[in-house]
Amino acid sequence: MFDTRVTRNQFGMTNQRETSLLSDLPVLTRGTLHEYPQDFDQFVPNDWTTLGTGSVALVAGFRGSLAITTAATIGGVSGVQKAPAGWTIANGLRNWLAFISNLDSNLGSTIFGLVNATTTPFTGGSITDGAWVTTVAGVSTLNVAAGGVVTSQAFPGVLTANKFATLQMYWDGGLYGVSPGRFIAEMSGDADPTPSRVEAVLPAGFPSAANLSPILAVQATTAAARTLGVDLLYSAQDRLPPFATPAF
């Protein structure tokens, strides 16, 4: 009541078409999306596949955060991947991904994205399908893959360690007349002195029919433990093509 941004809708608000059975429901419905919002106010280990030999735990602090910590060994890996692999990138269905995270030192590498199920994400060839961003020595790269064919596009600039970066990704579903479609990612936030967007050159066969799952992972590049803090993971996809003719 104390800010200046006021919106009043006397009878509520709906995002349904007029002929929908849900059109009189006076709240916004989320059934149009397959949506997974994870703000890490809770973490249920059985919902995830654990990667590597480090530790994964919630930590106290502003907004909730998941701390992913490697062992203090060169090449030590720690991470999680949502189980089961319940996402598929498909023509006609848009996809959105968002992550907010920080890494305690650039002497570490990270992976964020929506990829095939794997317990060895930093091993070459383990990720064969999907889209993900790797960060090595603070330099981030957008990767898109189909059937083992990977294309990559580097972001400009270097991330500042121990500050939050916001990563967002978008697949347009091939809906807007640009063949074979567009996959775009952007990096911003306190950790990024040069906020930027990059667009992937899509590999042949993209999107594949592989089942995919969100992944969060970090690898140490020196004999010291690295900690990746994750404040947000958000994944969403259209349930139906947005331009499809409704049944009613």
C-alpha atoms as one frame of an Amber mdcrd trajectory, in Angstrom:
protein
   0.000   0.000   0.000   2.996   2.321   0.391   4.389   2.297  -3.162   3.110
   4.238  -6.180   2.511   1.245  -8.465  -1.158   0.412  -8.061  -3.199  -1.952
 -10.194  -6.820  -2.687  -9.368  -8.915  -5.187 -11.272 -12.403  -5.244  -9.794
 -13.296  -8.708 -10.997  -9.820 -10.218 -11.166  -7.705 -10.992 -14.192  -7.573
 -13.902 -16.606  -5.268 -14.982 -19.443  -7.783 -17.384 -21.017  -9.629 -16.930
 -24.313 -13.276 -15.900 -24.020 -14.626 -19.348 -25.003 -12.460 -21.265 -22.546
 -14.100 -23.047 -19.631 -11.531 -21.282 -17.449 -12.344 -17.800 -18.742 -14.460
 -16.892 -15.691 -11.739 -17.922 -13.269 -10.710 -14.541 -11.783  -7.000 -15.348
 -11.513  -4.195 -15.889 -13.989  -3.731 -19.578 -14.802  -0.377 -21.237 -15.431
  -1.696 -24.251 -17.323  -0.529 -22.832 -20.651   3.076 -23.626 -19.708   5.121
 -26.575 -18.551   6.849 -24.574 -15.864   9.479 -25.286 -13.227  10.262 -22.307
 -10.938  12.894 -23.179  -8.318  13.960 -20.369  -5.984  15.812 -22.702  -3.614
  13.829 -21.904  -0.532  13.711 -25.685  -0.403  15.792 -28.461  -1.943  14.691
 -32.092  -2.069  17.737 -34.257  -2.945  15.587 -37.152  -4.201  14.266 -34.879
  -6.948  17.757 -34.474  -8.367  20.651 -36.563  -9.686  23.841 -35.672  -7.818
  26.907 -35.016  -9.962  30.487 -35.458  -8.759  31.722 -35.891  -5.209  31.225
 -32.470  -3.660  28.406 -31.184  -1.478  25.044 -29.598  -2.272  23.027 -27.819
   0.411  20.748 -24.884   1.098  22.382 -21.911   2.791  20.891 -19.104   4.859
  20.681 -15.707   3.282  18.696 -13.282   1.192  16.145 -14.934  -1.182  17.295
 -18.511  -0.584  20.317 -20.089  -2.237  21.772 -23.472  -3.086  25.505 -23.888
  -2.435  27.238 -26.371  -4.760  30.795 -27.021  -3.543  33.519 -29.156  -5.121
  36.210 -31.172  -3.409  39.561 -29.388  -3.068  41.101 -31.226  -6.011  41.957
 -30.246  -9.568  39.040 -31.315 -11.727  36.726 -31.835  -8.755  33.079 -31.681
  -9.847  29.876 -30.959  -7.969  26.397 -30.375  -9.271  22.809 -31.504  -9.685
  20.498 -32.317 -12.565  16.720 -32.400 -12.214  15.290 -35.895 -12.445  13.696
 -37.269 -14.477  14.496 -35.731 -17.864  11.037 -34.308 -18.532  11.694 -31.588
 -21.121  12.003 -31.776 -24.921  12.811 -28.803 -27.144  10.405 -28.971 -30.073
   9.426 -26.955 -33.104   6.293 -24.926 -32.455   6.868 -24.670 -28.700   8.783
 -21.757 -27.207  11.218 -22.328 -24.325  12.496 -20.000 -21.607  15.355 -20.580
 -19.161  16.718 -18.323 -16.415  19.443 -18.727 -13.791  20.822 -16.374 -11.139
  24.140 -17.487  -9.671  27.554 -16.525  -8.396  30.906 -18.318  -8.347  33.381
 -17.649  -5.554  36.391 -17.531  -7.928  37.039 -17.608 -11.651  39.399 -20.503
 -10.922  36.418 -22.691 -11.690  34.144 -23.671 -14.560  30.355 -23.838 -14.580
  27.538 -25.328 -16.641  23.905 -24.139 -16.700  21.262 -25.289 -19.117  18.749
 -27.817 -20.375  20.577 -30.936 -21.566  20.393 -34.710 -21.874  20.786 -36.692
 -18.655  24.466 -37.098 -17.789  26.534 -37.591 -14.648  29.742 -36.303 -16.314
  28.810 -32.925 -17.829  32.399 -31.658 -18.022  33.597 -34.693 -19.986  33.756
 -33.995 -23.702  30.954 -35.648 -25.636  28.761 -36.267 -22.571  26.349 -33.493
 -23.497  24.864 -34.401 -26.876  21.553 -32.521 -26.965  20.029 -29.337 -25.619
  21.300 -25.867 -24.807  23.692 -24.749 -22.083  26.133 -22.030 -21.107  29.632
 -22.839 -19.939  31.820 -20.367 -18.077  35.585 -20.921 -18.047  37.897 -18.378
 -16.364  34.975 -15.942 -16.333  34.315 -16.207 -20.093  30.862 -17.558 -20.956
  29.813 -19.468 -24.071  26.379 -20.448 -25.366  26.293 -24.024 -26.670  23.485
 -25.705 -28.615  23.555 -29.388 -29.593  21.558 -31.977 -31.518  22.646 -35.594
 -31.839  26.180 -34.833 -30.693  26.721 -31.903 -33.087  27.514 -28.785 -31.033
  27.703 -25.135 -32.061  29.089 -22.431 -29.744  28.997 -18.659 -29.461  31.063
 -16.746 -26.866  29.747 -13.829 -24.818  31.943 -10.726 -24.748  33.571  -9.702
 -21.481  34.612 -11.539 -18.336  32.376 -12.146 -15.325  33.446 -10.793 -11.946
  33.792 -13.540  -9.363  31.629 -13.637  -6.228  28.931 -11.402  -7.700  25.559
 -12.467  -9.043  25.110 -12.996 -12.758  21.757 -13.424 -14.474  21.605 -15.799
 -17.424  18.499 -16.028 -19.602  17.876 -18.188 -22.686  15.041 -18.279 -25.234
  14.076 -20.615 -28.102  11.437 -19.117 -30.397  10.069 -22.505 -31.459  10.740
 -21.716 -35.110   7.453 -19.795 -35.133   8.426 -16.469 -36.629   9.516 -17.115
 -40.203  13.261 -17.341 -39.570  14.414 -20.829 -40.550  15.219 -22.989 -38.614
  14.361 -20.704 -35.699  16.355 -18.631 -33.217  18.003 -19.498 -29.910  19.175
 -16.424 -27.992  20.910 -16.004 -24.631  21.774 -12.968 -22.549  24.089 -12.337
 -19.615  23.655  -9.458 -17.171  23.755  -8.637 -13.460  26.328  -7.346 -10.975
  28.925  -9.861 -12.162  28.784  -8.713 -15.779  30.355  -5.326 -16.639  29.255
  -5.715 -20.279  25.661  -7.045 -20.417  25.156  -8.733 -23.764  23.079 -11.031
 -25.934  24.342 -13.713 -28.285  22.515 -15.892 -30.796  23.394 -19.500 -31.550
  24.040 -20.844 -35.022  21.805 -23.891 -34.747  23.309 -27.269 -35.628  21.744
 -29.544 -38.213  18.940 -31.577 -36.703  18.071 -29.037 -34.008  15.854 -29.446
 -32.121  16.347 -33.146 -31.502  13.781 -35.388 -29.841  16.029 -36.064 -26.832
  14.626 -35.839 -23.320  16.343 -33.023 -21.439  16.655 -31.724 -17.891  17.937
 -28.559 -16.140  21.513 -28.835 -14.885  23.706 -26.838 -12.442  27.366 -27.808
 -12.105  30.800 -26.486 -11.154  34.325 -27.823 -11.626  37.491 -26.753  -9.802
  40.493 -25.920 -11.983  42.971 -25.805  -9.093  43.449 -27.843  -5.915  40.991
 -25.662  -4.004  37.279 -26.093  -3.402  35.019 -23.945  -5.564  31.502 -22.923
  -4.495  28.719 -22.076  -6.910  25.750 -20.296  -5.354  22.444 -20.580  -7.232
  19.602 -18.219  -6.341  17.179 -19.120  -9.145  16.477 -21.786 -11.738  13.474
 -21.206 -13.996  12.403 -23.359 -16.936   9.218 -22.957 -18.980   7.817 -24.249
 -22.253   4.584 -23.801 -24.178   2.225 -26.734 -23.684   0.586 -26.064 -27.061
   1.695 -24.024 -30.079   0.671 -20.430 -29.279  -0.788 -19.832 -32.760  -2.790
 -23.069 -32.931  -6.521 -22.730 -33.622  -8.363 -23.395 -30.339 -10.730 -26.355
 -30.189 -13.602 -24.184 -28.947
